[in-house]
Amino acid sequence: MRFTFLGTAASEQYPAIFCRCEYCQRARELGGRNVRVCSSAHLAPDCMIDFNTGTVTRAQEFGIPLADAQYVLVTHAHGDHFSPAVLRCRRMNPGATLPPTEENRRKPDYMGVRFCELPMLHVYGDERVCQGLRKDGVDPDPEVLRLVSHRLDYFETFDAGDMRCVALKANHTDAPQQAGLNYIIQRGGRTILYALDTGWFLDETLAKICEFRYDLVVLEGTFGLGREDPQQHFNLALVEKAYALFRERGLLKNGAPFCVSHLCPHWTPPHDDIAPIYAEKGITIAYDGLSLDI
């Protein structure tokens, strides 16, 4: 089973294009895997984790067929993780023929975004995610967008196709009185923890995490070598603390990668500089396009 990081940046990537700080400038000079877009991932063959504007360009670059996606697990509604406007491009206008005929192509009123069949896309997230998909307070028409939204509760266990998932409560405020979601995903005998946009684990979240052993762990490292923000985000010092905890409690299966994503370029040295240091500690610094067979 293949897991691909499509983007590995925190939202601070946006000002990075104008920033001349040491890390940002060096990342641009090095290019390649040192340049990151907002975080998202693909679990083959048909599951996306988060879906933002950067997802589209990276998926095309890395050969990920977004038209085949059937499931999207959304961590939270912040724009660097979820861009519902992109999913509205699945719209097919009423009356469109499949495929469009030559005669219809010449008609000035024959318009649309999509002229092909698509599998139904199931989008899972909290209430704000579902709100983002609504228009005038109405859920999307499944036949127009080929999309259905599913609102999740904290610690809900749910099935998405052949996946069994748990929606964890993240230590990250998405809106007043509302936290983001992290996910435990089980598929094909493999278990994945995907925990981006969270501070140090809430007690009830850690208790649930400890019920499983993992073939892959993906944690966030937003503030890199910078400050701790245990109520909202990890830095790399907290990542090392988490890695020690997972090893101490036997939560990692033999050879399981322990990866860091969601890295802010202002606080994190470019990949080529930081990755070898953490590889010696047993921690993989992810980059856009990294694919793992688990």
Secondary structure, 3 states (H helix, E strand, C coil): CEEEEEECECCCHHHHCCCCCHHHHHHHHHCHHHCCCECEEEECCCEEECECHHHHHHHHHHCCCHHHCCEEECCCCCCCCECHHHHHHHCCCCCCCCCCCHHHHCCCCCCCCCCCCCCCEEEEECHHHHHHHCECCECCCHHHHCEEEEECCCCCEEEECCEEEEEEEEEEEEECCEEEEEEEEEECCEEEEEECCCCCCCHHHHHHHCCCCECEEEEECCCCCCCCECCCECCHHHHHHHHHHHHHCCCECCCCCEEEECECCCCCCCHHHHHHHHHCCCCEECCCCCEEEC
